């Protein structure tokens, strides 16, 4: 015998094949989130309004000196300092990172000592040291120890104020870049290095063709941050009387006494230059990120187009 369960009668066949109604999702309300956003916008608007309407703030002076010749010269020198210092920092940092990973203990400890010393002393002190090196070393020469120099030159001639700033910034940056490069190198799986060496590749070839191309994904983001930081750190070159952007602004302000207005001028230019570097860093990271992601992240222009031409309804 077959048991028949008691209950409601079976539904008609027409209702059995009907799809269930879509769930109406009601978004959770976040009143405190909107209230905090309104408070933040109000505080920011009040700060901007206070600065713009300050009784002793002369915005006409800002517009006058924004493209002034001395300011333009300071911008060019700031960019020159950034390029030279980062060039020294990256090149010497790669060498120090390879030395740090060397199986030779003398080479490894020498690299460690350099990183320890230059990271442990302020960059301002290092710039000031190079600028005043002639006080303890009037001449720099090459020769046999204890004998007459074969070649020599005055320290003030060799180390100009610009070179003192470049040496101070570049040698200090090399210590940080060495750790960044070392982190990128050790992020590559060691088995790839062993496989390349088994194929007969030298250590230098393995580093150039296998390790560094893959390590760039790890090295590039902090290097971009260091470049942006270097652009702003060049303002410390004022201790070596280098007429970069900050020094030019201080020189102009010492004559017309518009200190805050000149600081606003150079702040605008620093923001412009760092924004350009940020965009360049984004595209470099996107380029070296190929192959590690299925789909590359959209560019800022693509995001703007998507936001401008794509409209999706939001449930209420």
Secondary structure, DSSP 8 states (H G I E B T S, - for coil): ------SS----HHHHT-------------HHHHHHHHHHHHHHHHHHHHHHT-TT--HHHHHHHTT-HHHHHHHHHHHHHHHHHHHHHHHHHHHHHHHHT-S-HHHHHHHHHHHHHHHHS-HHHHHHHHHTGGGT-SEEEEE-TTS-EEEEEEHHHHS-HHHHHHHHHHHHHHHHHHHHHHHHHHTS-HHHHHHHHHTT--HHHHIIIIIHHHHHHHHHHHHHHHHHHHHHHGGGGGGGT---HHHHHHHHHHHH--HHHHHHHHHHHHHHHHHHHHHHHHHHHHHHTBTTBSS----HHHHHHHHHH-------
